[in-house]
Amino acid sequence: MKHSKFYTMALLMPAALLSITSCSSDNEDEDTPVVCPTTPTTRTISESNNDLAFPLFNKVCDNEKPNENVIVSPLSLTEVLVMLSNGAKGETLNQINALLGTKDSPLEERNAAICDLNDYLIAADKKTSVAIANSQWIDDEFKVKDEYIQVNKKWLNAETRNLDLATEKTMNDINSWCDKNTQSCIKKLLEEPLSDDCRLALINALYFKGMWAQKFNKNNTTDEDFTNSDSSKSKVKMMFQIEKFPAYEGKDLDMVEFPYGDNKFCMDVILPHEGKKLDECLKGLSSTAFSEYVNQFQQRDVVVSMPRMELKFKTILNKPLTDLGMKSAFYPETADFTGISDKSTFIGNIIQATYIKVDEEGTEAAAVTMAEMYDSAIHEPISQVIFNMNRPFAFIIREKESNTILFMGKVRKL
């Protein structure tokens, strides 16, 4: 199975770091139960991650062509926003914290909470692989405060590299780092070297691989039509099974939960009824509405037709984040990252690249998010449910106990 890829990248001044995240150095006994962290701040981060997921997803969809597939990783973006917030001050910090939901939480408490959540997600399900890596890439002519470097290293296990950012060698090093930390799902985040104006790059890599708890039999896979959002048809490999799954049946759409491994992680698929448009059904969908659907799940016999798919997506998140209230960080006149450096800096771009592959065995997905920072001198069992995914649908991959959304996608064409 090919690797699925999700990339989110935030670039401040050229510098980026990525390493497997863990704030615990002790080796856990394999038989020790993994307990979901329940501190108020951890719950707030998870809830805010989901609260951000839906409007971010909608904003990104609005900026793309009508028939394009879209995949985002809210969790990968959250990791980068936490790293950014550790160096932000004033209104810039307030706006980032508003997206993180941690405006009233001390930074150390917030950092400890994201660390605990990361540790939990990585270890939650022994049959599901989750890896989270962070890194900071610093231009060798740019002075970053040691306190900032150490905070990201302590709480997000962020690897630090000092080098000339605007070189082909650094581009290759960043791409190699992404390749390694996404199990080769995302091999080439950068197509060209970083700008001469880049001073720091902050990078997160998120990798997920889950095997279906109820796998599809390959012998049942057939060639079928998939109706794209523009009404054209494509031939796809359609997987098939009849199994019991948690399901919600609504007025205009149905939703089914497909669990992975030991049932800690799952993919929720939202499928509009025949004759209904996916975009219309998703309009107004929020974290609250999604939770209401989940709360109405009933165990049902579901006749599932699911297409094999392999999707890639890459986008710049500047406008969606600005529209959601994170305004000052992108403008040299208003950005305040004095916790990073005494030199004035602002975010040039926040880039996210994503990938997912679904087949009979399960799902592989990855994301890289990069924040590129510039010097401020630069201006720029009742009855069967028929669930035939032969038309546009949306999906959400989440951890069920913490209710943390890792990936969201809208499939409009295959």
RAHU-V799592 format. One record per helix or strand of 3 or more residues. SS is the DSSP state (~ for helix, > for strand). FROM is the first residue (numbers start at 1). TO is the last residue. If there is no record, write none. Layout:
ss=SS from=FROM to=TO
ss=SS from=FROM to=TO
This chain:
ss=> from=6 to=11
ss=> from=17 to=20
ss=~ from=40 to=63
ss=> from=70 to=72
ss=~ from=74 to=85
ss=~ from=90 to=100
ss=~ from=107 to=123
ss=> from=128 to=139
ss=~ from=146 to=156
ss=> from=159 to=163
ss=~ from=168 to=181
ss=> from=198 to=212
ss=~ from=218 to=220
ss=> from=222 to=227
ss=> from=233 to=249
ss=> from=253 to=260
ss=> from=265 to=272
ss=~ from=278 to=282
ss=~ from=287 to=295
ss=> from=298 to=307
ss=> from=309 to=316
ss=~ from=318 to=323
ss=~ from=328 to=330
ss=> from=345 to=358
ss=> from=362 to=375
ss=> from=385 to=388
ss=> from=393 to=399
ss=> from=404 to=411
